[in-house]
Amino acid sequence: MKNSILSLLIFAVLEVAFGSEHNRTGASSHYYSKYPRRPYYVMYFANDKMGRLVKIDLHRPYSFIFGQECFEINKCSTNSHGLPYNATRSKSQPITNAYLQEPPQIFSNHFTGQFYNDSLWLNDDSLPLDVAVITDGNRQESFEWDGVLGLGLDFGRPDLNTLAVEKLFDNYDQRRILIQQGHNYISRTKQTIKGYKHLLSEGVITFGNDSSPLCEEFDYYNTKNGKTWQLVADVFIGFDIYYNQTISFLPGEYTQVPYHVFKKYFISNDTKNPNIFQSEDDLPYLGFTLNGNDYMITKEDYSWVTKARYFDKTNYTLTLESTKSKLYDFGFGSEFLQHYCIALTADEGLKNIQLGLAINNDAYTIVLSLLVAVFFAVLSIMI
């Protein structure tokens, strides 16, 4: 009897923290952070139950997966894409004259391909969608995922059925999608700098619910033009302020800043390794202000610490990148999202679009606290 109670309590804790229960109220599933991989979500097709590790993309209003042409290295990116799309297994057909050609000034990978009729499985939701199958891309750029779950808003192709975000909103009472990333991007380890730990924790994506135990209360903001998830904010770097900047959020990617800003603050004097600094003293904090609320990251978030072999010297390698898209000025990536949850919301017809921000509680800490609570609850029962 006591063993049964213990099992039920543990199951309840895990369901609260990372459950995948599905109903009209909401559904949650894992958003994986398994260093050194970048964060990924597992996506399935209706008739092909092999999970693909995909990037969550808030810009692309379509989802895609790599085709057979991309199996080898340097065919569609610098990576090998070993789980290509199988139209026979998926029982799908290409759509006549429905091609994808991404502009290079918007996407550095700028993939090309063709759309197929298919359905995605997200939790227990079957979403009939037209999905792009990639046949070529920028062979000089890295792309380590198997594809993309696109949560963008406006494709400009009314003849295609690509908007996953609209279908997900319609499936639940609360028209929200919450993204809570794990904390594997904390870069200071106990082995390198005393006092810092490399915390590994899993994140959660929640469809439908307006809250999460892993996120504090959200503040919501109107998006830039009602057709994207971008915001307009004043960005600060150290004591400098850049007013009315278009900012975007990049789950799974590194934070990006405009080249003139990157050159001013984040290029070292080392001509051979310009992203490596021998001191962190001059590395500034980086963030933005919205309606009087400040959101920021520090050098501890975007600089990795390494010890020079055979020398008593510490190097600081920056994860920041120069902005790769004309869609935005600043892109806040995983270094930022390990500290802040984001929530997407819109009413019917994708109007009145807002993006919410909240403090991202440490999933590792929360689960540990819950397990401690279970331990004492079980102990009291057994006594």
N, C-alpha and C positions, 0 to 999 in steps of 0.2 A: 504493500500500500504506500509506504513512504517512498519507495523507488518510483512509483507511478507519479506521485505528487512532484518529486524532483524533476522527472522528465517533462511534465506539463509546465512547470515553472520555467525551465530552461527554454522550452519551445516558445513559450509566451514572450520571453525576453528577446529572443532572436527575431520573432515576428514583429515586435515593436520596433526593433532597431533596423532590420533589413528585410522585412517581410515582403512577400510578393502577392499578397491577397488582392483580389480584383473584385470590384463592384462599382456601382454607379458613383459612389463617393470618391473613389480613387484607387490607384494601383501603384506600387513601388517596385523597383528592381535595382539590381546592383549597377553601379558605375565604377568599373574596376580601375584600381591604381596599383599596378604591379611593377615597381621599379626594376629594370630601367625602361620598360615600355612606357609610352605616354598613355594617359588615361583613355579608356575605351569602353564602349557599350556593346553588348552582344545582340546582334540582330539576326532574325530568321526570315526565310521566305516560306510561303504557305505550303508548298509541296516539296520543299527541300529543307529538311530539319537540321542541316549542318549550320551551326552558328558562325557568323562572321563578326570579327572584331572591328567595329566601325568607329569613326570619329563623329562626335556630335557637332553639327555645323549650323550656326545661327544665321549664315548668309545664304547658303544655297537653298532655294525653294524646291529642291528635288533631291531624292536619294540616289546613290549610285553604287555599283559594285564593279570590280574589274572583270574583264572577259578573258578568254583563253589567250588572247594576244599578249597579255601582260604577265604571263606566268614567269618568264625569265627576267633576270636583272637587266636594267637599262633598256627595257622595252617601253614602259609607260612612266617609270620613275627610276630612281637609283635602287629601288627595292624590288625584290621578287614578291609576286602576289600569288601565293600558292593555293588559294581557295577560290578559283575563278567561277564565274557564273555558269550554270549548266541549264540551258533553256529546255532541254529534253526532260531533265528531272523536275524542273519547275513547271513544266507543261505550259510554257508561255510562248508568245509569238512576237517578233519585232513589229513595231508600228511603222507603217509606210510613211516615208518622208518626215519622220520625227527624229531629228538628229540633235546631238548636243555638241556645241563648240564653245568652250569657255574662253573669254577674252583674257589675254595674258596680263593686261593692265589691272585686272580685277583679281585673278587667281594666278599665283606664281606657277602652279602646276599646270594650269589650263588644259584640262583633259578634253578629249573628244570621244564620242560614242553614239549609240543609238538607243532609243527608248523601247522598252518591252512592257507588255501588259503583265502584271503580276500582283501579288499581295504580300505585304510584310506582316510578320507576327511580332507584336510588341506586348509582352506579358501575355494575356489571353485575348488581346485584340487582333482581329484580322482586318488589315487596312488595304482594300483594293487600291493599288497605285500604279502609275506608270513609272518604271524605274530605269535609269540610264545604265547601260552596260558599256564600260570604258574599253576602247580599243587602242588608244594612243594618248600620249601625254608628254610633258616636259621631262626628258630623260636626264636632265641635269639636277632635278629637284628630288629631295627625299619625300616619301609618303609611306609611312610604315603600316597604315591600317589596311583592312580588306575592302573598305568602302566608306560611305558616308550616310548617316541618317540626317537628312536635310530638314531643318526646322525654320527655313526662311519663309517669307510671306508673299512675295510677288514675283512670279516668273514671267508674266507677260505672254503666256501661251495658253489662252482659254481652251484650246483644242486638246490640251493634255491634262491628265488627272495626276498631279504631282504633289499637292500640298498636304503633307502628313500632319502638319500642325493643326490644320482646320479640322481634319477627321478626329484627331485626338481630343481637341476641345469639345467637339460635338458628342463624344462618347461619355462625358462625365458631367455631373451636376455643377462642379466647380471648373470653370474654363481656365485652368492653370497648368503649367508644367514647371516643376521645381528641379533645379540642377544643383546638387551638393557634391562637390568633388572631395576626394580623400586628400590626405596630408602628406603624400609622398614627395612633395616638392620642397619640403624643408631641408635645406642643404647642409646645415652645420651638424656634423656628426661628433659623437663623443670621442672618436679616435683622432679627430683633427683639431677641434677647438673645444676646450673643456666647458661644460655647461650646456651644450646643445646636444639634442638627440635626433636621430634620423627616424621619425615616426612614420610608420606605414599604416594606412587606414583605407578602408573601402568607402566609396561614395555611394550616393543613392540618387536615382532619378525617379521623381514621383509625378504621375499623370493624374490630374484631377483634384488632389487635396490642396487646400490653401495654406497648409502649415506642415512642418516636419519637426520631429524631435531633435534633428541635427542642425536646425536653423533657428535663429532668433526671429523676432518680429520683423516683417518686411516693411520697408518704405518704398512706395511705388512712384514711378516717374513717367511722364509722357515721352514717347519716343520721338525721334527727330522729325519724321515726316509721315508717320502712320503706316509706312510700308516696309519698315525694317525694325530690327531690335536695337538700333543704335540710339545713343543719347547725345545731347549737347551739354558739355560741362566745361568748367574752368580747370585746367590741368596744372598741377604744381610739381616742380622738380626742385628740391631744395627750397631756396627762397625765391625762385623765379616762377612766374605765373604765365600760362598761355591761355588766353581767354577764348571762349566759345569754340572749343574743339569738338570735332565729331569723334566719339569714342565707341568702341565695339568690344565685344567679349569673345574670347577664343578658347573654348574648352579643349583641353588636350594640347594646346600649342604654347609656345613661349610668348612673353609679352613683347609687343612691337612699338617702337617710337619713330617719329619722322627722322629722316636721315640727318637733317641739320641739328636736331636735338641729340641724336645718337652720337654724332661727331663731336659735339661740344662736351658731353658729359661721360660718354661710355666707350671711348677709344683711348687706349693706354699709349704710352710712349714707346712701347715695344713694337717695332715695325714688323717683326716676324710673327708675333702673336698679339695683335691689337686688342683682343678680347680678354687678355690676361693682365691683371694688375698685381703689383708686389705689395701694395698697401690698400686697405679699404677706407682709409681716413677721409678721402675726398669723394667717396661714392654716396650720392644723395638719396633721400627717400623720394618716392614717386607716387602720385595719386591724383585725385580729382575731387571737386566740390560740387554738390548738387543740393539746392535748397538749404544751404547751411550745414549739410552733412558732409564730413570728410571720409574718404575711402582711400587707403594707401597701403603700399608695400615698402619695405626697407631693403637695405643692402644684404641683410641676412636672408632675404627671400630670393634675390636674383643673382647672387654671387656664390659659386661653389668653391669650397676650400680644399686645396690640395697641398700636400707636403712635397717639396722638391726632394727627390731621392739623393741620398748621400750628402745633402746639405741641410743645415738648420734654417730653412727658408720656407715661408708660406706664400702660396700664390692664390689669387682670387680670380676665378674664371666666370665671366658674366654669361647668363643665359639670354639676356635681352637681345633683340634683333631689330634691324631697321625695318620700317613698315613696308609690307610687301603688296599692298593693295591700295587703289585709289578710292575705295569705299569709305575709308576712315583715316583719321589722323593718328590716333593712338589705339592700339589693340591690347586689351588686358587679358593675359593668358593664365596658365595654370599657377604661376607664382602668386597671382592675385586671387584666383578662385579657390585656393586652399584656405583662404581667410574669409571669403564672402560667398554666400549662396546667391543664385539668381533665380528669379521667377518670371515666367512669361505669361501674359494674360491678355485676352481680347474678348469683346462681346461677339454676338453672332454677326456673320458677314465680315469678320476680321476688321472691325472698326473699334475706335477708342482703345488703341493698343498701348499697353504699359509694360514696363520692365521693373521688377522689384529687386532690391538688394537687402541682404541681411547678414549679420555675423554668422560665419560658418563655424559651428562648434566642432571640436575634434571628435570624429567618430570613434577613434581608438579609445579616447577617454570616456566617452559616453557608454560604450559597450562594456568597458571595464567596470564602470560604476554600477551598471545594471547587474553585471555578474556578481559583484560584491553584495548588492542588495539581495540577489537570489540566494547567495550563500548564507547570509544571516537569516533569511526567511526559512530556508530549509533547516538550518540549525535549530531555530526555535521550534519548528514542527517536530523534529526528531527528539528534542529534549522533552 
